[in-house]
Amino acid sequence: MDMQQDKLKAHLSAAATRDLNHQDSSHAPLQPTQSAKSNELDMFADEDNDDMFAPEPAAGHKRDDGTQAVRLPEAKQLDRSMLDDWDDPEGYYRIILGELLDDRYHIQTNLGKGVFSAVVRALDTTTNRTVAIKIIRTQESMYKAGIKEIEILQTLAEADPEDKKHIIRLERHFEHKGHLCMVFENLSINLREVLKKFGRDIGINIIAVRQYALQMFLGLTLLKKCEILHADLKPDNVLVNEKRNQLKIADLGSAMSADDNDVTDALVSRFYRAPEIMLGIKHDYAIDMWSIGCTLFELYTGKICFTGATNNQMLKGILECRGKIPNRMLKRSEFWAQHFEPDGTFLSQEIDNVTRREVVRRMNITRTVPAKELKARLFASSKGLSPADAKELNLFADLLDKCLAVDPVRRITPTDALKHPFISRPGPVPPHNIK
């Protein structure tokens, strides 16, 4: 909920800036197994194969109004009052299982909704394939954000014609009863659901983490090549296929051109937000690498890397784990005075346990707290490691150290991350019993 509120706040702030809203104010033993039907590695096979996103039989009723999703000329726009029966009070489309969209897509499953849209799984009657459809809310700024997302997805697809860079593919788009609808390739579940199902509170097998890291770094190379920032990378926005061995970076609703880097402290979901954003420094591609570092830590440990109810408390956690923020960063930041005194003392804005009032505690954090350092936390989550296992984990810890460098200038690039020994080293597949 915190992350969705931050995302909505960031979107509305950006919309106001662009004048877009002028009309609408030990670990789970995930042993890799060989599929009986395929030679591909299935890292997440289990016995019950319970997939909460599995297609359900179509139910409900089909509308008989014959409405076809065609954008009307400006002079013939639909009367907004006519949409009352189609939308809920917040502008989300009321999903009806079995309904036919665009005379082509039979809705099978309601996958839920986020800040910008609702998502359904549907059967494409033209191709007889399952697809996912994102139905944008009826709000002018969100409609325009949807158009921008389509343009970005098309740019990325053109730059990756062979579909090897692990970015979600947009198949087409249309309009249905005043809603912009985006048709995507169908995938299974997101990485947060993977953690819930296979590694709740304990994380997943390091082989899976390594393979996922490789694919996410490939996705970042494409984003950088196209000069695009995703700006909201987190486990929720990375989808995997049914075999759980391939992923796609998804939900580019917050994505932007790398040149569009106006200072705001609300960009990216808070737990995955880079320190330069919170401090008010113009951001670049490094913000996505920070988010990936947080995601990889979470995949391995089952625990969120940095948490805090506010940016201030997020910075406190980062300081305790990663150490002092360089003075050159503070000198370039617009919001440093909200969190630091001139001599560098951190002002921790906390809630008193007794009075429940906000208090400010001065903290001279110049070095890390040993138990809260990345490497210590990684090894604390792993018991009984063999020498080979410990070597593997040390390589992973070194990669995370570079992904989560506090200074964005020193943060590893996607290309260099692909060359890191944890990802690229020669030799056999690492031991499968690390967890």
Contacts in CASP RR format, 6 or more apart in sequence:
PFRMAT RR
TARGET T0000
AUTHOR 0000-0000-0000
METHOD contacts of the structure
MODEL  1
MDMQQDKLKAHLSAAATRDLNHQDSSHAPLQPTQSAKSNELDMFADEDND
DMFAPEPAAGHKRDDGTQAVRLPEAKQLDRSMLDDWDDPEGYYRIILGEL
LDDRYHIQTNLGKGVFSAVVRALDTTTNRTVAIKIIRTQESMYKAGIKEI
EILQTLAEADPEDKKHIIRLERHFEHKGHLCMVFENLSINLREVLKKFGR
DIGINIIAVRQYALQMFLGLTLLKKCEILHADLKPDNVLVNEKRNQLKIA
DLGSAMSADDNDVTDALVSRFYRAPEIMLGIKHDYAIDMWSIGCTLFELY
TGKICFTGATNNQMLKGILECRGKIPNRMLKRSEFWAQHFEPDGTFLSQE
IDNVTRREVVRRMNITRTVPAKELKARLFASSKGLSPADAKELNLFADLL
DKCLAVDPVRRITPTDALKHPFISRPGPVPPHNIK
2 270 0 8 1.000
2 271 0 8 1.000
2 309 0 8 1.000
3 234 0 8 1.000
3 236 0 8 1.000
3 269 0 8 1.000
3 270 0 8 1.000
3 271 0 8 1.000
4 114 0 8 1.000
4 115 0 8 1.000
6 266 0 8 1.000
6 269 0 8 1.000
6 270 0 8 1.000
6 273 0 8 1.000
7 115 0 8 1.000
7 232 0 8 1.000
7 254 0 8 1.000
7 269 0 8 1.000
8 115 0 8 1.000
9 266 0 8 1.000
10 254 0 8 1.000
10 264 0 8 1.000
10 266 0 8 1.000
10 267 0 8 1.000
10 268 0 8 1.000
11 115 0 8 1.000
11 116 0 8 1.000
11 141 0 8 1.000
11 142 0 8 1.000
11 145 0 8 1.000
11 254 0 8 1.000
12 21 0 8 1.000
12 141 0 8 1.000
13 264 0 8 1.000
13 266 0 8 1.000
14 20 0 8 1.000
14 262 0 8 1.000
14 264 0 8 1.000
15 21 0 8 1.000
15 141 0 8 1.000
15 145 0 8 1.000
17 262 0 8 1.000
20 140 0 8 1.000
20 141 0 8 1.000
20 144 0 8 1.000
20 145 0 8 1.000
21 139 0 8 1.000
21 140 0 8 1.000
21 141 0 8 1.000
22 140 0 8 1.000
23 140 0 8 1.000
24 139 0 8 1.000
24 140 0 8 1.000
24 141 0 8 1.000
26 202 0 8 1.000
26 382 0 8 1.000
26 383 0 8 1.000
26 384 0 8 1.000
26 435 0 8 1.000
27 199 0 8 1.000
27 202 0 8 1.000
27 203 0 8 1.000
27 204 0 8 1.000
27 205 0 8 1.000
27 381 0 8 1.000
27 382 0 8 1.000
27 434 0 8 1.000
27 435 0 8 1.000
28 198 0 8 1.000
28 199 0 8 1.000
28 200 0 8 1.000
28 202 0 8 1.000
28 203 0 8 1.000
28 204 0 8 1.000
28 205 0 8 1.000
28 435 0 8 1.000
29 205 0 8 1.000
29 433 0 8 1.000
29 435 0 8 1.000
30 43 0 8 1.000
30 44 0 8 1.000
30 198 0 8 1.000
30 199 0 8 1.000
30 204 0 8 1.000
30 205 0 8 1.000
30 208 0 8 1.000
30 435 0 8 1.000
31 205 0 8 1.000
31 432 0 8 1.000
31 433 0 8 1.000
32 41 0 8 1.000
32 42 0 8 1.000
32 43 0 8 1.000
32 205 0 8 1.000
32 207 0 8 1.000
32 208 0 8 1.000
32 432 0 8 1.000
33 42 0 8 1.000
33 45 0 8 1.000
34 41 0 8 1.000
34 42 0 8 1.000
35 42 0 8 1.000
35 45 0 8 1.000
35 243 0 8 1.000
38 243 0 8 1.000
40 243 0 8 1.000
40 245 0 8 1.000
41 211 0 8 1.000
41 245 0 8 1.000
42 243 0 8 1.000
42 244 0 8 1.000
42 245 0 8 1.000
43 204 0 8 1.000
43 205 0 8 1.000
43 207 0 8 1.000
43 208 0 8 1.000
43 211 0 8 1.000
43 244 0 8 1.000
43 245 0 8 1.000
44 194 0 8 1.000
44 197 0 8 1.000
44 198 0 8 1.000
44 204 0 8 1.000
44 208 0 8 1.000
44 243 0 8 1.000
44 244 0 8 1.000
44 245 0 8 1.000
46 197 0 8 1.000
46 198 0 8 1.000
50 197 0 8 1.000
51 188 0 8 1.000
51 189 0 8 1.000
51 242 0 8 1.000
52 189 0 8 1.000
52 193 0 8 1.000
53 109 0 8 1.000
53 111 0 8 1.000
53 121 0 8 1.000
53 188 0 8 1.000
53 189 0 8 1.000
53 193 0 8 1.000
55 108 0 8 1.000
55 109 0 8 1.000
55 121 0 8 1.000
55 123 0 8 1.000
55 130 0 8 1.000
56 97 0 8 1.000
56 108 0 8 1.000
56 109 0 8 1.000
57 108 0 8 1.000
58 97 0 8 1.000
58 98 0 8 1.000
58 106 0 8 1.000
58 107 0 8 1.000
58 108 0 8 1.000
58 123 0 8 1.000
59 97 0 8 1.000
59 98 0 8 1.000
60 96 0 8 1.000
60 97 0 8 1.000
60 98 0 8 1.000
61 96 0 8 1.000
61 98 0 8 1.000
62 98 0 8 1.000
62 99 0 8 1.000
62 100 0 8 1.000
63 96 0 8 1.000
63 99 0 8 1.000
63 100 0 8 1.000
66 103 0 8 1.000
67 176 0 8 1.000
67 177 0 8 1.000
68 102 0 8 1.000
68 103 0 8 1.000
69 101 0 8 1.000
69 102 0 8 1.000
69 174 0 8 1.000
69 175 0 8 1.000
69 176 0 8 1.000
69 177 0 8 1.000
69 181 0 8 1.000
70 175 0 8 1.000
71 175 0 8 1.000
72 78 0 8 1.000
78 177 0 8 1.000
78 178 0 8 1.000
83 138 0 8 1.000
83 177 0 8 1.000
83 178 0 8 1.000
85 94 0 8 1.000
86 93 0 8 1.000
86 94 0 8 1.000
86 177 0 8 1.000
86 178 0 8 1.000
87 93 0 8 1.000
87 94 0 8 1.000
87 138 0 8 1.000
88 94 0 8 1.000
90 137 0 8 1.000
91 137 0 8 1.000
91 138 0 8 1.000
91 139 0 8 1.000
92 113 0 8 1.000
92 117 0 8 1.000
92 118 0 8 1.000
92 135 0 8 1.000
92 137 0 8 1.000
93 118 0 8 1.000
93 135 0 8 1.000
93 137 0 8 1.000
93 138 0 8 1.000
93 176 0 8 1.000
93 177 0 8 1.000
93 179 0 8 1.000
95 107 0 8 1.000
95 110 0 8 1.000
95 118 0 8 1.000
95 120 0 8 1.000
95 135 0 8 1.000
96 107 0 8 1.000
97 107 0 8 1.000
97 108 0 8 1.000
97 109 0 8 1.000
97 110 0 8 1.000
98 106 0 8 1.000
98 107 0 8 1.000
98 108 0 8 1.000
99 106 0 8 1.000
99 107 0 8 1.000
100 106 0 8 1.000
100 107 0 8 1.000
100 125 0 8 1.000
101 107 0 8 1.000
101 122 0 8 1.000
101 133 0 8 1.000
101 174 0 8 1.000
101 176 0 8 1.000
101 181 0 8 1.000
102 174 0 8 1.000
102 176 0 8 1.000
102 181 0 8 1.000
104 124 0 8 1.000
104 125 0 8 1.000
104 126 0 8 1.000
105 122 0 8 1.000
105 123 0 8 1.000
105 124 0 8 1.000
105 125 0 8 1.000
105 131 0 8 1.000
105 133 0 8 1.000
105 183 0 8 1.000
106 122 0 8 1.000
106 123 0 8 1.000
106 125 0 8 1.000
107 120 0 8 1.000
107 121 0 8 1.000
107 122 0 8 1.000
107 133 0 8 1.000
108 120 0 8 1.000
108 121 0 8 1.000
108 122 0 8 1.000
108 123 0 8 1.000
108 130 0 8 1.000
109 120 0 8 1.000
109 121 0 8 1.000
110 118 0 8 1.000
110 120 0 8 1.000
111 119 0 8 1.000
111 120 0 8 1.000
111 121 0 8 1.000
111 132 0 8 1.000
112 118 0 8 1.000
112 119 0 8 1.000
113 119 0 8 1.000
116 136 0 8 1.000
116 137 0 8 1.000
116 142 0 8 1.000
116 145 0 8 1.000
116 146 0 8 1.000
116 253 0 8 1.000
117 134 0 8 1.000
117 135 0 8 1.000
117 136 0 8 1.000
117 137 0 8 1.000
117 142 0 8 1.000
118 134 0 8 1.000
118 135 0 8 1.000
118 137 0 8 1.000
119 132 0 8 1.000
119 133 0 8 1.000
119 134 0 8 1.000
119 135 0 8 1.000
120 132 0 8 1.000
120 133 0 8 1.000
120 135 0 8 1.000
121 130 0 8 1.000
121 131 0 8 1.000
121 132 0 8 1.000
121 133 0 8 1.000
121 186 0 8 1.000
122 130 0 8 1.000
122 131 0 8 1.000
122 132 0 8 1.000
122 133 0 8 1.000
123 129 0 8 1.000
123 130 0 8 1.000
123 131 0 8 1.000
124 130 0 8 1.000
124 131 0 8 1.000
124 183 0 8 1.000
129 186 0 8 1.000
130 186 0 8 1.000
131 171 0 8 1.000
131 183 0 8 1.000
131 184 0 8 1.000
131 185 0 8 1.000
131 186 0 8 1.000
132 183 0 8 1.000
132 184 0 8 1.000
132 185 0 8 1.000
132 186 0 8 1.000
132 187 0 8 1.000
133 181 0 8 1.000
133 182 0 8 1.000
133 183 0 8 1.000
133 184 0 8 1.000
134 181 0 8 1.000
134 182 0 8 1.000
134 184 0 8 1.000
135 176 0 8 1.000
135 179 0 8 1.000
135 180 0 8 1.000
135 181 0 8 1.000
136 142 0 8 1.000
136 143 0 8 1.000
136 145 0 8 1.000
136 146 0 8 1.000
136 179 0 8 1.000
136 180 0 8 1.000
136 181 0 8 1.000
136 182 0 8 1.000
137 179 0 8 1.000
138 178 0 8 1.000
138 179 0 8 1.000
143 180 0 8 1.000
145 253 0 8 1.000
146 180 0 8 1.000
146 182 0 8 1.000
146 253 0 8 1.000
147 180 0 8 1.000
148 253 0 8 1.000
148 255 0 8 1.000
149 182 0 8 1.000
149 252 0 8 1.000
149 253 0 8 1.000
149 255 0 8 1.000
150 170 0 8 1.000
150 173 0 8 1.000
150 182 0 8 1.000
152 228 0 8 1.000
152 252 0 8 1.000
152 255 0 8 1.000
153 167 0 8 1.000
153 168 0 8 1.000
153 169 0 8 1.000
153 170 0 8 1.000
153 252 0 8 1.000
154 170 0 8 1.000
155 226 0 8 1.000
155 228 0 8 1.000
156 165 0 8 1.000
156 167 0 8 1.000
156 222 0 8 1.000
156 223 0 8 1.000
156 226 0 8 1.000
156 228 0 8 1.000
156 252 0 8 1.000
157 163 0 8 1.000
157 167 0 8 1.000
157 169 0 8 1.000
157 170 0 8 1.000
159 222 0 8 1.000
159 225 0 8 1.000
159 226 0 8 1.000
160 167 0 8 1.000
160 222 0 8 1.000
163 169 0 8 1.000
164 218 0 8 1.000
165 218 0 8 1.000
165 219 0 8 1.000
165 221 0 8 1.000
165 222 0 8 1.000
166 215 0 8 1.000
166 216 0 8 1.000
166 218 0 8 1.000
166 219 0 8 1.000
166 246 0 8 1.000
166 247 0 8 1.000
166 248 0 8 1.000
166 249 0 8 1.000
167 219 0 8 1.000
167 222 0 8 1.000
167 223 0 8 1.000
167 248 0 8 1.000
167 249 0 8 1.000
168 184 0 8 1.000
168 185 0 8 1.000
168 187 0 8 1.000
168 239 0 8 1.000
168 248 0 8 1.000
168 249 0 8 1.000
168 250 0 8 1.000
168 251 0 8 1.000
168 252 0 8 1.000
169 184 0 8 1.000
169 185 0 8 1.000
169 248 0 8 1.000
170 182 0 8 1.000
170 183 0 8 1.000
170 184 0 8 1.000
171 183 0 8 1.000
171 184 0 8 1.000
171 185 0 8 1.000
172 183 0 8 1.000
173 180 0 8 1.000
173 181 0 8 1.000
173 182 0 8 1.000
173 183 0 8 1.000
174 181 0 8 1.000
174 183 0 8 1.000
175 181 0 8 1.000
184 250 0 8 1.000
185 248 0 8 1.000
187 239 0 8 1.000
187 240 0 8 1.000
187 241 0 8 1.000
187 248 0 8 1.000
187 250 0 8 1.000
188 239 0 8 1.000
188 240 0 8 1.000
188 241 0 8 1.000
188 242 0 8 1.000
188 244 0 8 1.000
189 197 0 8 1.000
189 239 0 8 1.000
189 240 0 8 1.000
190 235 0 8 1.000
190 236 0 8 1.000
190 237 0 8 1.000
190 238 0 8 1.000
190 239 0 8 1.000
190 240 0 8 1.000
190 250 0 8 1.000
191 212 0 8 1.000
191 235 0 8 1.000
191 236 0 8 1.000
191 238 0 8 1.000
191 239 0 8 1.000
191 240 0 8 1.000
191 247 0 8 1.000
191 295 0 8 1.000
191 299 0 8 1.000
192 234 0 8 1.000
192 235 0 8 1.000
192 236 0 8 1.000
194 204 0 8 1.000
194 235 0 8 1.000
194 240 0 8 1.000
194 244 0 8 1.000
195 203 0 8 1.000
195 204 0 8 1.000
195 235 0 8 1.000
195 298 0 8 1.000
195 299 0 8 1.000
195 302 0 8 1.000
198 204 0 8 1.000
199 302 0 8 1.000
200 302 0 8 1.000
201 302 0 8 1.000
201 303 0 8 1.000
202 301 0 8 1.000
202 302 0 8 1.000
202 381 0 8 1.000
202 435 0 8 1.000
203 298 0 8 1.000
203 299 0 8 1.000
203 300 0 8 1.000
203 301 0 8 1.000
203 302 0 8 1.000
203 381 0 8 1.000
203 435 0 8 1.000
204 299 0 8 1.000
204 300 0 8 1.000
204 302 0 8 1.000
204 435 0 8 1.000
205 432 0 8 1.000
205 434 0 8 1.000
205 435 0 8 1.000
206 300 0 8 1.000
206 392 0 8 1.000
206 393 0 8 1.000
206 396 0 8 1.000
206 430 0 8 1.000
206 434 0 8 1.000
206 435 0 8 1.000
207 429 0 8 1.000
207 430 0 8 1.000
207 432 0 8 1.000
207 434 0 8 1.000
208 244 0 8 1.000
208 299 0 8 1.000
209 296 0 8 1.000
209 299 0 8 1.000
209 300 0 8 1.000
209 396 0 8 1.000
210 396 0 8 1.000
210 422 0 8 1.000
210 423 0 8 1.000
210 430 0 8 1.000
211 245 0 8 1.000
212 238 0 8 1.000
212 247 0 8 1.000
212 296 0 8 1.000
212 299 0 8 1.000
213 292 0 8 1.000
213 296 0 8 1.000
213 399 0 8 1.000
213 417 0 8 1.000
213 422 0 8 1.000
213 423 0 8 1.000
214 418 0 8 1.000
214 423 0 8 1.000
215 246 0 8 1.000
215 247 0 8 1.000
216 233 0 8 1.000
216 238 0 8 1.000
216 247 0 8 1.000
216 249 0 8 1.000
216 292 0 8 1.000
216 295 0 8 1.000
216 296 0 8 1.000
217 292 0 8 1.000
217 414 0 8 1.000
217 417 0 8 1.000
217 418 0 8 1.000
217 423 0 8 1.000
218 414 0 8 1.000
218 418 0 8 1.000
219 249 0 8 1.000
219 414 0 8 1.000
220 285 0 8 1.000
220 288 0 8 1.000
220 289 0 8 1.000
220 292 0 8 1.000
220 414 0 8 1.000
220 417 0 8 1.000
221 414 0 8 1.000
221 415 0 8 1.000
221 418 0 8 1.000
223 229 0 8 1.000
223 230 0 8 1.000
223 249 0 8 1.000
223 255 0 8 1.000
223 285 0 8 1.000
223 288 0 8 1.000
224 285 0 8 1.000
224 413 0 8 1.000
224 414 0 8 1.000
227 257 0 8 1.000
227 258 0 8 1.000
227 259 0 8 1.000
228 255 0 8 1.000
228 256 0 8 1.000
228 257 0 8 1.000
228 258 0 8 1.000
229 255 0 8 1.000
229 256 0 8 1.000
229 257 0 8 1.000
229 258 0 8 1.000
229 261 0 8 1.000
229 283 0 8 1.000
229 284 0 8 1.000
229 285 0 8 1.000
229 287 0 8 1.000
229 288 0 8 1.000
230 237 0 8 1.000
230 249 0 8 1.000
230 252 0 8 1.000
230 254 0 8 1.000
230 255 0 8 1.000
230 288 0 8 1.000
230 291 0 8 1.000
231 254 0 8 1.000
231 255 0 8 1.000
231 256 0 8 1.000
231 267 0 8 1.000
231 268 0 8 1.000
231 287 0 8 1.000
231 288 0 8 1.000
232 251 0 8 1.000
232 253 0 8 1.000
232 254 0 8 1.000
232 255 0 8 1.000
232 268 0 8 1.000
232 269 0 8 1.000
232 272 0 8 1.000
232 291 0 8 1.000
233 249 0 8 1.000
233 268 0 8 1.000
233 272 0 8 1.000
233 288 0 8 1.000
233 291 0 8 1.000
233 292 0 8 1.000
233 295 0 8 1.000
234 269 0 8 1.000
234 271 0 8 1.000
234 272 0 8 1.000
234 291 0 8 1.000
234 294 0 8 1.000
234 295 0 8 1.000
235 295 0 8 1.000
235 298 0 8 1.000
235 299 0 8 1.000
236 251 0 8 1.000
236 269 0 8 1.000
237 249 0 8 1.000
237 250 0 8 1.000
237 251 0 8 1.000
238 247 0 8 1.000
238 248 0 8 1.000
238 249 0 8 1.000
238 250 0 8 1.000
238 295 0 8 1.000
239 247 0 8 1.000
239 248 0 8 1.000
239 250 0 8 1.000
240 246 0 8 1.000
240 247 0 8 1.000
240 248 0 8 1.000
241 247 0 8 1.000
254 267 0 8 1.000
254 268 0 8 1.000
258 284 0 8 1.000
258 285 0 8 1.000
261 282 0 8 1.000
261 283 0 8 1.000
261 284 0 8 1.000
263 280 0 8 1.000
263 281 0 8 1.000
263 282 0 8 1.000
263 334 0 8 1.000
264 277 0 8 1.000
264 280 0 8 1.000
265 277 0 8 1.000
265 278 0 8 1.000
265 279 0 8 1.000
265 280 0 8 1.000
265 311 0 8 1.000
265 335 0 8 1.000
267 273 0 8 1.000
267 277 0 8 1.000
267 283 0 8 1.000
267 287 0 8 1.000
268 274 0 8 1.000
268 277 0 8 1.000
268 287 0 8 1.000
268 291 0 8 1.000
270 308 0 8 1.000
270 311 0 8 1.000
270 314 0 8 1.000
271 294 0 8 1.000
271 304 0 8 1.000
271 305 0 8 1.000
271 306 0 8 1.000
271 307 0 8 1.000
271 308 0 8 1.000
271 314 0 8 1.000
272 290 0 8 1.000
272 291 0 8 1.000
272 294 0 8 1.000
272 295 0 8 1.000
273 287 0 8 1.000
273 290 0 8 1.000
273 291 0 8 1.000
273 311 0 8 1.000
273 314 0 8 1.000
274 283 0 8 1.000
274 286 0 8 1.000
274 287 0 8 1.000
274 290 0 8 1.000
274 291 0 8 1.000
274 408 0 8 1.000
275 290 0 8 1.000
275 315 0 8 1.000
275 318 0 8 1.000
275 325 0 8 1.000
275 329 0 8 1.000
275 406 0 8 1.000
276 283 0 8 1.000
276 286 0 8 1.000
276 287 0 8 1.000
276 329 0 8 1.000
276 333 0 8 1.000
276 408 0 8 1.000
277 283 0 8 1.000
277 287 0 8 1.000
278 311 0 8 1.000
278 314 0 8 1.000
278 315 0 8 1.000
278 335 0 8 1.000
278 339 0 8 1.000
279 315 0 8 1.000
279 325 0 8 1.000
279 329 0 8 1.000
279 330 0 8 1.000
279 333 0 8 1.000
279 334 0 8 1.000
279 335 0 8 1.000
279 336 0 8 1.000
279 339 0 8 1.000
280 333 0 8 1.000
280 334 0 8 1.000
280 335 0 8 1.000
281 329 0 8 1.000
281 332 0 8 1.000
281 333 0 8 1.000
281 334 0 8 1.000
281 408 0 8 1.000
283 408 0 8 1.000
284 408 0 8 1.000
285 413 0 8 1.000
285 414 0 8 1.000
286 408 0 8 1.000
286 409 0 8 1.000
286 411 0 8 1.000
287 408 0 8 1.000
289 403 0 8 1.000
289 411 0 8 1.000
289 412 0 8 1.000
289 413 0 8 1.000
289 414 0 8 1.000
289 417 0 8 1.000
290 403 0 8 1.000
290 404 0 8 1.000
290 408 0 8 1.000
290 411 0 8 1.000
292 403 0 8 1.000
293 305 0 8 1.000
293 400 0 8 1.000
293 403 0 8 1.000
293 404 0 8 1.000
294 304 0 8 1.000
294 305 0 8 1.000
294 306 0 8 1.000
294 404 0 8 1.000
296 396 0 8 1.000
296 399 0 8 1.000
296 400 0 8 1.000
296 403 0 8 1.000
297 303 0 8 1.000
297 305 0 8 1.000
297 374 0 8 1.000
297 377 0 8 1.000
297 378 0 8 1.000
297 400 0 8 1.000
297 404 0 8 1.000
298 304 0 8 1.000
298 305 0 8 1.000
300 378 0 8 1.000
300 381 0 8 1.000
300 396 0 8 1.000
301 377 0 8 1.000
301 378 0 8 1.000
301 381 0 8 1.000
302 381 0 8 1.000
303 377 0 8 1.000
303 381 0 8 1.000
305 321 0 8 1.000
305 404 0 8 1.000
306 314 0 8 1.000
306 317 0 8 1.000
306 318 0 8 1.000
306 321 0 8 1.000
307 313 0 8 1.000
307 314 0 8 1.000
307 317 0 8 1.000
308 314 0 8 1.000
308 316 0 8 1.000
308 317 0 8 1.000
310 349 0 8 1.000
311 339 0 8 1.000
312 338 0 8 1.000
312 339 0 8 1.000
312 347 0 8 1.000
312 348 0 8 1.000
312 349 0 8 1.000
313 348 0 8 1.000
313 349 0 8 1.000
313 350 0 8 1.000
315 325 0 8 1.000
315 339 0 8 1.000
315 346 0 8 1.000
316 346 0 8 1.000
316 348 0 8 1.000
316 363 0 8 1.000
316 365 0 8 1.000
317 372 0 8 1.000
318 406 0 8 1.000
319 325 0 8 1.000
319 346 0 8 1.000
319 365 0 8 1.000
320 365 0 8 1.000
320 368 0 8 1.000
320 369 0 8 1.000
320 372 0 8 1.000
321 368 0 8 1.000
321 369 0 8 1.000
321 372 0 8 1.000
321 373 0 8 1.000
321 374 0 8 1.000
321 377 0 8 1.000
322 368 0 8 1.000
322 374 0 8 1.000
322 404 0 8 1.000
322 405 0 8 1.000
322 406 0 8 1.000
323 365 0 8 1.000
323 366 0 8 1.000
323 367 0 8 1.000
323 368 0 8 1.000
323 406 0 8 1.000
324 365 0 8 1.000
324 366 0 8 1.000
324 367 0 8 1.000
325 406 0 8 1.000
325 407 0 8 1.000
326 406 0 8 1.000
326 407 0 8 1.000
328 407 0 8 1.000
329 406 0 8 1.000
329 407 0 8 1.000
330 336 0 8 1.000
330 340 0 8 1.000
330 344 0 8 1.000
338 347 0 8 1.000
339 346 0 8 1.000
339 347 0 8 1.000
340 346 0 8 1.000
340 347 0 8 1.000
341 347 0 8 1.000
341 362 0 8 1.000
344 364 0 8 1.000
345 362 0 8 1.000
345 363 0 8 1.000
345 364 0 8 1.000
346 362 0 8 1.000
346 363 0 8 1.000
346 364 0 8 1.000
346 365 0 8 1.000
347 360 0 8 1.000
347 361 0 8 1.000
347 362 0 8 1.000
347 363 0 8 1.000
348 360 0 8 1.000
348 361 0 8 1.000
348 362 0 8 1.000
348 363 0 8 1.000
349 358 0 8 1.000
349 359 0 8 1.000
349 360 0 8 1.000
350 358 0 8 1.000
350 359 0 8 1.000
350 360 0 8 1.000
350 361 0 8 1.000
351 357 0 8 1.000
351 358 0 8 1.000
351 359 0 8 1.000
352 358 0 8 1.000
352 359 0 8 1.000
370 376 0 8 1.000
371 377 0 8 1.000
371 380 0 8 1.000
374 397 0 8 1.000
374 400 0 8 1.000
374 401 0 8 1.000
374 404 0 8 1.000
375 394 0 8 1.000
375 397 0 8 1.000
375 401 0 8 1.000
378 393 0 8 1.000
378 396 0 8 1.000
378 397 0 8 1.000
378 400 0 8 1.000
379 385 0 8 1.000
379 390 0 8 1.000
379 393 0 8 1.000
379 397 0 8 1.000
382 389 0 8 1.000
382 393 0 8 1.000
382 434 0 8 1.000
382 435 0 8 1.000
385 393 0 8 1.000
385 434 0 8 1.000
386 431 0 8 1.000
388 430 0 8 1.000
388 431 0 8 1.000
389 431 0 8 1.000
389 433 0 8 1.000
389 434 0 8 1.000
392 422 0 8 1.000
392 430 0 8 1.000
392 431 0 8 1.000
392 434 0 8 1.000
393 434 0 8 1.000
395 420 0 8 1.000
395 421 0 8 1.000
395 422 0 8 1.000
395 425 0 8 1.000
396 422 0 8 1.000
398 420 0 8 1.000
398 421 0 8 1.000
398 422 0 8 1.000
399 412 0 8 1.000
399 417 0 8 1.000
399 420 0 8 1.000
399 422 0 8 1.000
399 423 0 8 1.000
402 411 0 8 1.000
402 412 0 8 1.000
402 416 0 8 1.000
402 417 0 8 1.000
402 420 0 8 1.000
403 411 0 8 1.000
403 412 0 8 1.000
403 417 0 8 1.000
404 411 0 8 1.000
405 411 0 8 1.000
405 412 0 8 1.000
412 420 0 8 1.000
417 423 0 8 1.000
418 424 0 8 1.000
END
